[in-house]
Amino acid sequence: MKRALVVAVVAAMIVTLILIASSCGGGGGSTDTTAAPGTTAASGGGGGSGGGAEGATLFASNCTPCHGAQGQGGQGPDLRPFTESDLQRIVKQVTNGGGGMPAFGGALTQEQIDSVATYVAGLQ
């Protein structure tokens, strides 16, 4: 009986950790949250030079739970105002996290971070 209870508690803890790890991490990040008009990833924006398919795939699997499929925001801030001139800021935020956003520096390679950052910079 006690063993079944311990197994159930451990299983619940594992599920909780998986859910936490797969979520964005909470409230707004330390990035600019003002919306800007323009195209979205779904309408042909996004994926600026170098972001390409890898950037789009990484964004879809890591960023959409908090930032939305087109980067429009939700749990996390709207990413569409960012441009190529913000590339280093985006790379730093993705790498180090902060302001409610988890760091992806340990989960993604530098090349992957650069790809997703370039994709985000082209979301306008």
N, C-alpha and C positions, 0 to 999 in steps of 0.2 A: 504494500500500500504506500509506504513512504517512498519507495523507489519510483513508483509511478508518478507521485507528486513531484519529485525532484526532476524527473525526465520532462514532465509537462512545464515546469518552471524554466528549465534550461531551454527547451524548445521555444517558449514564448520570448525569452531574452534574445535568442538568435534571430527570430523573426523581427523583433523590434530593432535590433542592430542593423539588419539588412534594410529595413524600411528607412531608418535614419541615414544610412550610407547612401541610399539611392535618391534621397530627396536633396533639394538645393541647400537647405540649411536654415531657412527662416526668412525673416523680414528683409527689407530693402538693403541693398549693398551700398558700398561707399561710392558707387558710380553715379553719374548724372542721370536723373530720372525724368527729365523733361522730354515730352514727345516731340517728334519732328515728322512732318508730312513726307511722303515719298513712297517708293515701292517697297514691298515686303519680299521676303525670301520666296513666298509662294507665287508672287507675280513677276519673278525674274530678277529681283534685287538680290543682294547677298552674294557671297562667294566671290568677293573681289579677287583680283589677280593673285593666284597662289593659294587661296582658300579652297577652291574647287570642291570636288566630290568628297574628299576626306574631311574638309572643314564642315561641310553640310552634314555628313554622317556623324561626326563627333558632336556637333551642336545638337542634333536630334537625340542622340543617346545620352548626353550629359547635361544639356542646358534647358531643353524644352520643359521639363517639369516645373521649373521656376520662372523662366523667361518667356514661355509660350513658343509655339511652333514658328512664328514669324519674328520672334524677338520682341513682341509687343508688351511684354511684362505680365505680371500677375502676382505671384508670391515674391518674385524678384523684380528689379526695375526694367523699364523699357530700354532696350539696347539699340533701337533704331537711330537715335540721334548721333551715334558714334560714326566717325569717318576714318579714312586712312591716316589722318593727322593724329588720331587717338590710339594708333596701333600699339605703341609702347605701354601706354596706360592700360590697355586691354590685356596685353600679355602679362603685365605685372599683377593685375587683379585675378586673372585666371590662375596664374602660378601660385600666388600667395594667399588668395582669398581675402576675407575681411568684410566687416559690415554685415554679417549674416551669411555670406557666401563661403562655402568650403574651399580650401586650396586644392588645386588639381595638379600641382607641381610634382607630387609623388605618384600620381595615378596616370599621368600622360607624359609622353616624351616631349622634349622641347620642340621638335618638329610638329607634333600634334597640336601643341599649344599655339604655335605660330599659325598653323592652318586654321584652327577654330577662331583665333583672334582676327585673322584676315577675313574670314567669313563674316564675323560680327561687324567688322568695320565696313563691310559692303551691304549691310542689311537695309540701309536707308530706304 
